[in-house]
Amino acid sequence: MADDVMKSMLAEYSSYTLKGIHHFIPDKEPRKYLYDLITDYPNRGGKGFRPGLCISTCKAFGGSASQALYSAVSLELLHNAFLIHDDIEDESISRRNKPTMHRYNNTGIAINVGDAMNVLSLYPLFMNKEKLGPSLSMKIFLEVQHMVTESVEGQAMELGWRKDNVCGLGDEDYLRMILKKTCWYTCIHPIRIGAIIGSQGKVTPDRFNRFGYFMGTAFQIQDDVLNLVAEENKYGKEIGGDIIEGKRTLMLIHLLKHCNSRELKKIKDFLAMPICSRDAETAAWILKLMHRYNSLGYSRNISKYMAGAALKEFYSIFSVLPASKDKTFIESLIIYMLNRDY
């Protein structure tokens, strides 16, 4: 029942944000090659995690969904722009159970659509001044500026490891990369922005950093595990795609540290190939090794630990706030991560 309420609220806030996105898409040409494509990924039914966190935190701190809407729109445009560009960088085949944009269209158009979404995300932040005033609007703009900077730095780390076939990473390298690439823009800044709006700038945003880090890390590790074990129609991306793409997930890092020398050489040789040359048979063999060396179980345990730490931080921060549907919703997201099966 709690899961149903959580998913219902995610869907509600996602739909509310999607309507807001439509408001900022220009009604002009070129439609076929640009503006009609802006809503492609958002329309595919993503989780709405970022706008959901932003809006619910705003309301938990006394604000309204309307006050958070423009910020949520900006976050969702940026997120989907990242996805389009990530799919190109990763040479991904599918996204949310459909072909990736660069595959059903072409790479040039997909890059340009992602660029356009980045540009369009700026105007809602500018329009915040009408609802929130110039002071809060500037604070939110700087939050987004920091968020995007951290995200592209984290992406650069991961892409660089893959380019140079770095195979000697530790857990701390992965966690640092995930902090930059995922946590800031998935959890930390959406929560910070929502709290800034809801409290009218009275809250200290840094108090949410640990909470968002623990929550974002649990979310990302679970997503990485699901890429290997979920059913494709439920997960929405090609299963095992992270292995083919050579992503330095926690499972791969663990495997590289624990497998024998013969297995290590074969994995390194596989990862040294261009993505298009990597075969599914070897990827399946690597997945079997991950099971054999308990790399999946190890990663699940860390994810559960991070979710537990997030829940502890949540109670510390949110206990002073009055009971509300949105406060319960945020708690239910963390509990869902703790209880999630694979």
VOGU-3710 file (C-alpha; in Angstrom, 3 decimals, decimal comma):
1> maddvmksml> 0,000/0,000/0,000  2,796/2,421/0,904  4,528/1,575/-2,382  1,309/2,343/-4,258  1,046/5,770/-2,598  4,705/6,495/-3,345  4,368/5,534/-7,013  1,128/7,481/-7,283  2,739/10,644/-5,935  5,768/10,207/-8,190
11> aeyssytlkg> 3,425/9,897/-11,156  1,437/12,944/-10,014  4,482/15,188/-9,661  5,998/13,840/-12,866  2,812/14,612/-14,800  2,605/18,070/-13,226  6,201/18,781/-14,270  5,670/17,435/-17,788  2,798/19,883/-18,279  5,153/22,617/-17,129
21> ihhfipdkep> 7,756/21,509/-19,673  5,240/21,896/-22,494  4,755/25,510/-21,422  8,409/26,283/-22,182  8,688/24,564/-25,574  8,503/27,166/-28,387  5,559/26,813/-30,749  7,524/27,298/-33,948  9,714/25,595/-36,501  11,736/23,451/-36,747
31> rkylydlitd> 9,256/21,094/-35,102  10,064/17,758/-36,755  13,799/17,913/-36,132  13,817/19,720/-32,799  10,819/20,910/-30,790  8,629/17,835/-31,336  11,502/15,725/-29,978  11,931/17,651/-26,719  9,207/15,677/-24,944  10,205/12,280/-26,346
41> ypnrggkgfr> 12,210/11,050/-23,344  10,018/12,779/-20,706  6,922/11,213/-22,319  8,394/7,716/-22,019  7,429/7,491/-18,363  10,556/7,972/-16,278  10,364/7,810/-12,508  10,046/11,582/-12,031  12,420/11,161/-9,101  14,055/14,598/-9,271
51> pglcistcka> 10,973/16,785/-9,665  9,227/14,574/-7,113  11,937/15,193/-4,529  12,053/18,919/-5,289  8,296/19,465/-5,059  7,722/17,206/-2,054  10,590/18,765/-0,066  9,263/22,226/-0,879  5,816/21,267/0,395  7,211/19,506/3,473
61> fggsasqaly> 8,930/22,786/4,391  5,740/24,785/3,991  5,774/25,756/0,322  3,489/24,830/-2,564  3,879/22,738/-5,696  3,337/25,849/-7,784  6,300/27,588/-6,159  8,571/24,662/-7,013  7,255/24,032/-10,528  9,721/26,102/-12,544
71> savslellhn> 12,677/24,625/-10,686  11,282/21,115/-11,186  10,863/21,806/-14,911  14,479/22,921/-15,171  15,702/19,823/-13,307  13,707/17,483/-15,529  14,827/19,157/-18,758  18,447/18,897/-17,654  17,999/15,268/-16,600  16,572/14,224/-19,945
81> aflihddied> 19,216/16,202/-21,826  21,829/14,256/-19,856  20,098/10,994/-20,803  20,140/11,778/-24,518  23,830/12,665/-24,401  24,643/9,704/-22,105  22,992/7,308/-24,551  25,227/8,603/-27,327  28,363/8,452/-25,170  27,484/4,922/-24,024
91> esisrrnkpt> 26,318/3,761/-27,475  23,127/2,556/-25,762  20,449/0,736/-27,732  17,302/1,377/-25,697  15,926/3,802/-23,157  12,639/3,236/-21,296  11,691/0,299/-23,545  12,168/2,224/-26,791  15,122/2,829/-29,125  17,442/5,609/-28,001
101> mhrynntgia> 17,035/8,883/-29,865  20,323/8,673/-31,737  19,396/5,191/-33,025  15,887/5,888/-34,291  16,894/9,325/-35,587  20,594/10,148/-35,921  23,421/11,207/-33,656  23,596/14,799/-34,850  19,917/15,496/-34,249  20,012/13,753/-30,848
111> invgdamnvl> 22,974/15,877/-29,725  21,186/19,016/-30,859  17,967/18,085/-29,042  19,970/17,536/-25,853  21,653/20,914/-26,363  18,247/22,541/-26,855  16,928/21,030/-23,626  19,929/22,421/-21,769  19,185/25,859/-23,207  15,450/25,627/-22,500
121> slyplfmnke> 16,170/24,722/-18,866  17,527/28,236/-18,278  14,286/30,127/-18,866  12,268/28,508/-16,053  15,069/29,525/-13,681  14,802/33,092/-14,968  11,016/33,009/-14,561  11,404/31,948/-10,917  11,790/35,626/-10,074  8,072/36,157/-10,740
131> klgpslsmki> 7,066/33,569/-8,136  9,939/33,660/-5,689  11,604/37,043/-6,046  15,145/37,822/-7,202  16,994/36,689/-4,070  15,604/33,136/-3,950  15,805/32,874/-7,730  19,513/33,658/-7,686  20,111/31,082/-4,937  18,337/28,428/-7,004
141> flevqhmvte> 20,239/29,396/-10,158  23,544/28,920/-8,317  22,321/25,561/-6,997  21,647/24,406/-10,560  24,956/25,794/-11,800  26,831/23,781/-9,168  24,711/20,700/-9,871  25,507/20,715/-13,594  29,206/21,313/-12,991  29,468/18,363/-10,601
151> svegqamelg> 27,526/16,127/-12,997  29,725/16,770/-16,032  32,855/16,325/-13,897  31,573/12,949/-12,692  30,724/11,937/-16,243  34,216/12,935/-17,348  35,714/10,681/-14,661  33,694/7,693/-15,815  34,293/8,293/-19,524  38,011/8,753/-18,850
161> wrkdnvcglg> 38,267/5,453/-16,963  36,632/3,696/-19,878  38,788/5,458/-22,481  42,019/4,553/-20,700  40,701/1,121/-19,636  41,441/1,809/-15,983  41,005/-1,451/-14,064  42,625/-0,705/-10,698  39,822/1,309/-9,108  38,550/0,961/-5,536
171> dedylrmilk> 35,177/1,507/-3,917  36,212/5,021/-2,932  36,771/5,924/-6,612  33,304/4,703/-7,543  31,670/6,512/-4,635  33,453/9,756/-5,499  32,353/9,480/-9,123  28,751/8,702/-8,122  28,689/11,641/-5,713  29,595/13,952/-8,573
181> ktcwytcihp> 27,713/12,319/-11,439  24,550/11,117/-9,715  24,021/12,288/-6,144  24,201/16,049/-6,672  21,662/16,126/-9,467  19,475/13,185/-8,495  19,003/13,905/-4,793  21,137/16,557/-3,124  20,231/19,587/-5,224  16,555/18,707/-5,828
191> irigaiigsq> 16,166/18,407/-2,042  18,192/21,560/-1,361  16,224/23,567/-3,925  12,878/22,344/-2,592  13,882/23,231/0,975  15,138/26,682/-0,056  11,821/27,441/-1,736  9,619/25,937/0,970  11,441/27,706/3,812  11,768/30,992/1,907
201> gkvtpdrfnr> 15,538/30,691/2,092  15,671/30,241/5,873  17,032/26,694/5,843  20,768/25,954/5,568  21,076/23,868/2,374  24,292/22,091/3,383  22,421/20,173/6,063  20,917/18,021/3,281  24,195/16,981/1,672  24,785/13,781/3,656
211> fgyfmgtafq> 21,140/12,783/3,319  21,179/13,300/-0,452  24,523/11,545/-0,826  23,368/8,415/0,998  20,057/8,392/-0,850  21,611/9,000/-4,272  24,277/6,356/-3,794  21,719/3,738/-2,769  19,620/4,686/-5,797  22,531/4,427/-8,250
221> iqddvlnlva> 23,913/1,126/-6,970  20,444/-0,394/-7,127  20,046/0,905/-10,677  23,409/-0,637/-11,616  22,387/-3,995/-10,135  19,025/-3,900/-11,898  20,819/-3,404/-15,198  22,235/-6,891/-14,697  19,367/-8,837/-13,165  16,033/-7,185/-14,019
231> eenkygkeig> 13,599/-8,082/-16,750  14,164/-5,755/-19,699  10,507/-4,725/-20,049  10,526/-3,629/-16,396  13,960/-2,009/-16,334  13,590/-0,148/-19,627  17,180/-0,492/-20,875  19,051/-3,371/-22,463  19,898/-5,837/-19,699  23,641/-6,190/-19,178
241> gdiiegkrtl> 24,261/-3,043/-21,180  26,551/-1,670/-18,473  28,956/-4,582/-19,019  28,991/-4,125/-22,797  29,541/-0,383/-22,285  32,368/-1,021/-19,826  30,893/1,099/-17,048  32,977/0,978/-13,877  30,152/-0,111/-11,602  30,722/-1,265/-8,046
251> mlihllkhcn> 30,172/-4,841/-9,218  32,815/-4,625/-11,926  35,316/-2,964/-9,581  34,712/-5,709/-6,992  35,099/-8,432/-9,627  38,355/-6,980/-10,992  39,804/-7,045/-7,458  38,772/-10,638/-6,675  38,961/-12,677/-9,879  42,043/-14,738/-10,797
261> srelkkikdf> 44,768/-13,549/-13,162  43,458/-15,463/-16,187  39,969/-14,073/-15,717  41,352/-10,586/-15,131  43,269/-10,636/-18,412  40,186/-11,756/-20,356  38,055/-9,013/-18,777  40,708/-6,355/-19,468  41,007/-7,493/-23,094  37,223/-7,341/-23,458
271> lampicsrda> 37,089/-3,818/-22,017  39,944/-2,690/-24,277  37,848/-3,382/-27,383  35,588/-0,763/-28,977  32,029/-1,118/-27,659  30,755/-2,283/-31,047  33,241/-5,191/-30,971  32,285/-6,487/-27,518  30,209/-9,665/-27,680  27,221/-10,690/-25,585
281> etaawilklm> 28,735/-14,116/-24,861  31,718/-12,628/-23,008  29,445/-10,148/-21,251  27,314/-13,061/-20,016  30,489/-14,795/-18,798  31,481/-11,654/-16,866  28,034/-11,583/-15,283  28,443/-15,220/-14,192  31,751/-14,274/-12,587  30,010/-11,452/-10,722
291> hrynslgysr> 27,639/-14,029/-9,278  30,479/-16,447/-8,489  32,542/-13,841/-6,641  29,455/-12,367/-4,948  30,043/-8,966/-6,543  26,278/-8,469/-6,822  25,622/-9,409/-3,200  28,465/-7,164/-2,048  27,003/-4,224/-3,975  23,476/-4,866/-2,732
301> niskymagaa> 24,725/-4,807/0,848  26,403/-1,434/0,333  23,230/-0,096/-1,260  21,177/-1,248/1,737  23,708/0,322/4,106  23,494/3,635/2,236  19,692/3,540/2,268  19,754/2,873/6,022  22,109/5,810/6,531  19,775/7,967/4,418
311> lkefysifsv> 16,821/6,978/6,596  18,741/7,957/9,721  19,593/11,345/8,196  15,971/11,804/7,155  14,708/11,332/10,699  17,358/13,715/12,007  16,442/16,484/9,555  12,717/16,050/8,996  11,613/15,106/12,537  11,103/18,789/13,396
321> lpaskdktfi> 8,637/19,261/10,540  4,902/18,654/10,992  3,444/15,438/9,641  2,428/15,695/6,008  1,764/13,533/2,986  4,926/14,833/1,330  7,121/14,123/4,345  5,769/10,566/4,399  6,361/10,314/0,668  10,078/11,132/1,028
331> esliiymlnr> 10,392/8,605/3,860  8,643/5,973/1,734  11,173/6,453/-1,086  13,983/5,472/1,283  12,070/2,584/2,826  11,329/1,348/-0,695  15,078/1,256/-1,371  15,660/-0,668/1,851  12,986/-3,245/1,057  13,457/-3,397/-2,709
341> dy> 13,980/-6,856/-4,144  15,752/-7,533/-7,382
//
